[in-house]
Amino acid sequence: MSVNKVILVGRLGSDPEIKYLPSGSAVCNFSLATSEYFTDKTTGNRQEKTEWHRIITWGKTAELANQYLKKGRQVYLEGRIQTNSWTTPQGEKRYSTEIVANSLQFLGDKAQGPSDSSSHRSSESSSFDFSPPSPATHSEPPSSGFSGVGFTADEIPF
């Protein structure tokens, strides 16, 4: 048995970018920042370490992310880690790791930015949860919002 599950709560570092495959399936990407805080043992100062994550959503989830998310908005997401590889025209092997999100929960006020210090969950939250399809090979991600198996990085329009 194996598990590939990611849960992140962070703020968007960019507005979502949506594209449509020739089949009409939506694919949306955005960056997400997560931060952890710690005390530097040498200086005693509080430090912040920020990690940036590439997020990809498909289908209805992609359309909802594009409609409701903006730079600075806080979001809770669940998904899986995916690594793609390709060879550049110069023959160099490149890799890209991203989070394929299949469940999003919008946190905080729509206009809330990164400097807002409100509670972890605001009274205005929206949740969109799309269950993954049964394990099968697909030529492209199904419209349920969960990325299937069998597509290549060349088929993604970014």
Contacts in CASP RR format, 6 or more apart in sequence:
PFRMAT RR
TARGET T0000
AUTHOR 0000-0000-0000
METHOD contacts of the structure
MODEL  1
MSVNKVILVGRLGSDPEIKYLPSGSAVCNFSLATSEYFTDKTTGNRQEKT
EWHRIITWGKTAELANQYLKKGRQVYLEGRIQTNSWTTPQGEKRYSTEIV
ANSLQFLGDKAQGPSDSSSHRSSESSSFDFSPPSPATHSEPPSSGFSGVG
FTADEIPF
4 80 0 8 1.000
4 81 0 8 1.000
5 78 0 8 1.000
5 79 0 8 1.000
5 80 0 8 1.000
6 77 0 8 1.000
6 78 0 8 1.000
6 79 0 8 1.000
6 80 0 8 1.000
6 81 0 8 1.000
6 99 0 8 1.000
7 76 0 8 1.000
7 77 0 8 1.000
7 78 0 8 1.000
7 79 0 8 1.000
8 32 0 8 1.000
8 34 0 8 1.000
8 53 0 8 1.000
8 76 0 8 1.000
8 77 0 8 1.000
8 99 0 8 1.000
9 34 0 8 1.000
9 74 0 8 1.000
9 75 0 8 1.000
9 76 0 8 1.000
9 77 0 8 1.000
9 107 0 8 1.000
9 120 0 8 1.000
10 32 0 8 1.000
10 33 0 8 1.000
10 34 0 8 1.000
10 35 0 8 1.000
10 74 0 8 1.000
10 75 0 8 1.000
10 76 0 8 1.000
11 32 0 8 1.000
11 33 0 8 1.000
11 72 0 8 1.000
11 73 0 8 1.000
11 74 0 8 1.000
11 75 0 8 1.000
11 113 0 8 1.000
11 114 0 8 1.000
12 30 0 8 1.000
12 31 0 8 1.000
12 32 0 8 1.000
12 33 0 8 1.000
12 69 0 8 1.000
12 70 0 8 1.000
12 71 0 8 1.000
12 72 0 8 1.000
12 73 0 8 1.000
12 75 0 8 1.000
13 30 0 8 1.000
13 31 0 8 1.000
13 32 0 8 1.000
13 33 0 8 1.000
13 52 0 8 1.000
13 71 0 8 1.000
13 72 0 8 1.000
14 30 0 8 1.000
14 31 0 8 1.000
14 71 0 8 1.000
15 30 0 8 1.000
15 69 0 8 1.000
15 70 0 8 1.000
15 71 0 8 1.000
16 28 0 8 1.000
16 29 0 8 1.000
16 30 0 8 1.000
16 65 0 8 1.000
16 66 0 8 1.000
16 69 0 8 1.000
16 70 0 8 1.000
17 28 0 8 1.000
17 29 0 8 1.000
17 30 0 8 1.000
17 66 0 8 1.000
17 158 0 8 1.000
18 26 0 8 1.000
18 27 0 8 1.000
18 28 0 8 1.000
18 62 0 8 1.000
18 63 0 8 1.000
18 65 0 8 1.000
18 66 0 8 1.000
19 26 0 8 1.000
19 27 0 8 1.000
19 28 0 8 1.000
19 157 0 8 1.000
19 158 0 8 1.000
20 26 0 8 1.000
20 27 0 8 1.000
20 157 0 8 1.000
21 27 0 8 1.000
21 140 0 8 1.000
21 155 0 8 1.000
21 157 0 8 1.000
23 140 0 8 1.000
25 58 0 8 1.000
25 59 0 8 1.000
25 140 0 8 1.000
25 141 0 8 1.000
25 143 0 8 1.000
26 58 0 8 1.000
26 59 0 8 1.000
26 60 0 8 1.000
26 62 0 8 1.000
26 63 0 8 1.000
26 66 0 8 1.000
27 56 0 8 1.000
27 57 0 8 1.000
27 58 0 8 1.000
27 59 0 8 1.000
27 62 0 8 1.000
27 141 0 8 1.000
27 156 0 8 1.000
27 157 0 8 1.000
28 56 0 8 1.000
28 57 0 8 1.000
28 58 0 8 1.000
28 61 0 8 1.000
28 62 0 8 1.000
28 63 0 8 1.000
28 65 0 8 1.000
28 66 0 8 1.000
29 54 0 8 1.000
29 55 0 8 1.000
29 56 0 8 1.000
29 57 0 8 1.000
29 98 0 8 1.000
29 158 0 8 1.000
30 55 0 8 1.000
30 65 0 8 1.000
30 69 0 8 1.000
31 52 0 8 1.000
31 53 0 8 1.000
31 54 0 8 1.000
31 55 0 8 1.000
32 52 0 8 1.000
32 53 0 8 1.000
32 55 0 8 1.000
32 75 0 8 1.000
32 77 0 8 1.000
32 99 0 8 1.000
33 50 0 8 1.000
33 51 0 8 1.000
33 52 0 8 1.000
33 53 0 8 1.000
34 50 0 8 1.000
34 51 0 8 1.000
34 53 0 8 1.000
35 48 0 8 1.000
35 49 0 8 1.000
35 50 0 8 1.000
35 51 0 8 1.000
36 48 0 8 1.000
36 49 0 8 1.000
36 51 0 8 1.000
37 46 0 8 1.000
37 47 0 8 1.000
37 48 0 8 1.000
37 49 0 8 1.000
38 46 0 8 1.000
38 47 0 8 1.000
38 49 0 8 1.000
39 45 0 8 1.000
39 46 0 8 1.000
39 47 0 8 1.000
40 46 0 8 1.000
40 47 0 8 1.000
53 98 0 8 1.000
53 99 0 8 1.000
54 96 0 8 1.000
54 97 0 8 1.000
54 98 0 8 1.000
54 99 0 8 1.000
55 77 0 8 1.000
55 98 0 8 1.000
55 99 0 8 1.000
55 101 0 8 1.000
56 82 0 8 1.000
56 98 0 8 1.000
56 99 0 8 1.000
56 100 0 8 1.000
56 101 0 8 1.000
56 147 0 8 1.000
56 156 0 8 1.000
57 65 0 8 1.000
57 100 0 8 1.000
57 101 0 8 1.000
57 102 0 8 1.000
57 104 0 8 1.000
57 145 0 8 1.000
58 100 0 8 1.000
58 141 0 8 1.000
58 142 0 8 1.000
58 143 0 8 1.000
58 145 0 8 1.000
58 146 0 8 1.000
58 147 0 8 1.000
59 141 0 8 1.000
59 142 0 8 1.000
59 143 0 8 1.000
59 144 0 8 1.000
59 145 0 8 1.000
60 128 0 8 1.000
60 130 0 8 1.000
60 143 0 8 1.000
60 144 0 8 1.000
60 145 0 8 1.000
61 101 0 8 1.000
61 102 0 8 1.000
61 103 0 8 1.000
61 104 0 8 1.000
61 128 0 8 1.000
61 130 0 8 1.000
61 145 0 8 1.000
62 145 0 8 1.000
64 104 0 8 1.000
64 128 0 8 1.000
65 101 0 8 1.000
65 104 0 8 1.000
68 106 0 8 1.000
68 110 0 8 1.000
68 126 0 8 1.000
69 75 0 8 1.000
69 104 0 8 1.000
69 106 0 8 1.000
70 110 0 8 1.000
72 112 0 8 1.000
72 113 0 8 1.000
72 114 0 8 1.000
73 106 0 8 1.000
73 107 0 8 1.000
73 108 0 8 1.000
73 110 0 8 1.000
73 112 0 8 1.000
73 113 0 8 1.000
74 106 0 8 1.000
74 107 0 8 1.000
74 108 0 8 1.000
74 112 0 8 1.000
75 104 0 8 1.000
75 105 0 8 1.000
75 106 0 8 1.000
75 107 0 8 1.000
76 104 0 8 1.000
76 105 0 8 1.000
76 107 0 8 1.000
77 99 0 8 1.000
77 101 0 8 1.000
77 103 0 8 1.000
77 104 0 8 1.000
77 105 0 8 1.000
78 101 0 8 1.000
78 102 0 8 1.000
78 103 0 8 1.000
79 99 0 8 1.000
79 100 0 8 1.000
79 101 0 8 1.000
79 102 0 8 1.000
79 103 0 8 1.000
80 99 0 8 1.000
80 100 0 8 1.000
80 102 0 8 1.000
81 97 0 8 1.000
81 98 0 8 1.000
81 99 0 8 1.000
81 100 0 8 1.000
82 97 0 8 1.000
82 98 0 8 1.000
82 99 0 8 1.000
82 100 0 8 1.000
82 147 0 8 1.000
83 95 0 8 1.000
83 96 0 8 1.000
83 97 0 8 1.000
84 95 0 8 1.000
84 96 0 8 1.000
84 97 0 8 1.000
84 98 0 8 1.000
84 153 0 8 1.000
85 93 0 8 1.000
85 94 0 8 1.000
85 95 0 8 1.000
85 96 0 8 1.000
85 153 0 8 1.000
86 93 0 8 1.000
86 94 0 8 1.000
86 153 0 8 1.000
86 154 0 8 1.000
87 93 0 8 1.000
87 94 0 8 1.000
88 94 0 8 1.000
96 153 0 8 1.000
100 146 0 8 1.000
100 147 0 8 1.000
102 130 0 8 1.000
102 131 0 8 1.000
102 132 0 8 1.000
102 144 0 8 1.000
102 145 0 8 1.000
102 146 0 8 1.000
102 147 0 8 1.000
103 127 0 8 1.000
103 128 0 8 1.000
103 129 0 8 1.000
103 130 0 8 1.000
104 127 0 8 1.000
104 128 0 8 1.000
105 125 0 8 1.000
105 126 0 8 1.000
105 127 0 8 1.000
105 128 0 8 1.000
105 129 0 8 1.000
106 125 0 8 1.000
106 126 0 8 1.000
106 127 0 8 1.000
107 120 0 8 1.000
107 121 0 8 1.000
107 122 0 8 1.000
107 125 0 8 1.000
108 118 0 8 1.000
108 121 0 8 1.000
108 122 0 8 1.000
108 124 0 8 1.000
108 125 0 8 1.000
109 116 0 8 1.000
109 118 0 8 1.000
109 122 0 8 1.000
109 124 0 8 1.000
110 124 0 8 1.000
112 118 0 8 1.000
112 122 0 8 1.000
130 144 0 8 1.000
130 145 0 8 1.000
130 146 0 8 1.000
131 144 0 8 1.000
131 146 0 8 1.000
132 144 0 8 1.000
132 146 0 8 1.000
133 142 0 8 1.000
133 144 0 8 1.000
133 146 0 8 1.000
133 148 0 8 1.000
135 149 0 8 1.000
136 149 0 8 1.000
137 148 0 8 1.000
137 149 0 8 1.000
137 150 0 8 1.000
138 148 0 8 1.000
138 149 0 8 1.000
138 150 0 8 1.000
138 151 0 8 1.000
139 150 0 8 1.000
139 151 0 8 1.000
140 148 0 8 1.000
140 151 0 8 1.000
140 155 0 8 1.000
141 147 0 8 1.000
141 148 0 8 1.000
141 151 0 8 1.000
142 148 0 8 1.000
END
